[in-house]
Amino acid sequence: MSGKGPERFTKATLPRKTCVACGRPFAWRKKWSRDWHEVKYCSDRCRAIGSAKPLTARPTKA
């Protein structure tokens, strides 16, 4: 096995991204291997927060 197989990653060299919702860095996971380029959120909680429509303030009567 002299370098002819797929590239191997150690925990320190895994690809990283920053979560769009919370801004925290997160690392590649095997379950994201097919669609890593589409992953934006680090968790289901952040995905729920990030996909929610922002609340708009109603104008107050003066």
ROBAZA-392768 format. One line per 3 residues: number of its first residue (from 1); their letters; for each residue x, y, z of C-alpha. Coordinates in Angstrom, 2 decimals. Layout:
N
NUM> A> X,Y,Z ~ ...
% end
This chain:
62
1> MSG> 0.00,0.00,0.00 ~ 2.30,2.70,-1.16 ~ 0.14,5.74,-1.81
4> KGP> -2.02,4.28,-4.58 ~ -5.26,4.19,-2.59 ~ -7.63,7.01,-1.67
7> ERF> -6.28,9.92,0.33 ~ -6.36,9.23,4.07 ~ -7.17,11.89,6.61
10> TKA> -6.23,12.10,10.24 ~ -8.44,13.94,12.69 ~ -6.19,17.00,12.47
13> TLP> -6.25,17.13,8.66 ~ -9.97,16.64,8.01 ~ -11.58,19.32,5.82
16> RKT> -13.29,22.03,7.84 ~ -16.09,24.54,7.26 ~ -17.75,27.27,9.31
19> CVA> -21.42,26.91,10.24 ~ -23.62,29.54,8.57 ~ -25.96,29.78,11.58
22> CGR> -23.65,29.78,14.61 ~ -20.25,30.57,13.09 ~ -18.49,27.63,14.75
25> PFA> -16.01,25.51,12.78 ~ -16.93,21.88,12.10 ~ -15.08,19.01,10.48
28> WRK> -15.96,16.54,7.73 ~ -18.00,13.49,8.70 ~ -18.29,10.24,6.80
31> KWS> -22.08,10.63,6.49 ~ -21.44,13.91,4.60 ~ -18.96,12.32,2.16
34> RDW> -21.30,12.42,-0.87 ~ -22.51,15.98,-0.39 ~ -19.79,17.78,1.60
37> HEV> -19.86,20.64,-0.93 ~ -23.53,21.30,0.01 ~ -23.19,21.09,3.81
40> KYC> -23.73,24.50,5.46 ~ -24.76,23.74,9.04 ~ -22.99,21.86,11.84
43> SDR> -26.12,20.34,13.37 ~ -29.86,19.85,12.98 ~ -30.42,22.66,15.47
46> CRA> -28.42,25.13,13.38 ~ -30.16,23.96,10.22 ~ -33.54,24.70,11.86
49> IGS> -32.36,28.14,12.97 ~ -30.70,28.93,9.65 ~ -33.62,27.87,7.47
52> AKP> -36.21,29.75,9.55 ~ -37.37,33.04,8.12 ~ -36.17,36.00,10.16
55> LTA> -38.83,37.82,12.11 ~ -39.63,41.29,10.88 ~ -40.53,44.06,13.28
58> RPT> -43.96,45.57,12.84 ~ -44.12,49.33,12.62 ~ -45.44,50.92,15.82
61> KA> -48.11,53.57,15.82 ~ -46.84,56.89,17.01
% end
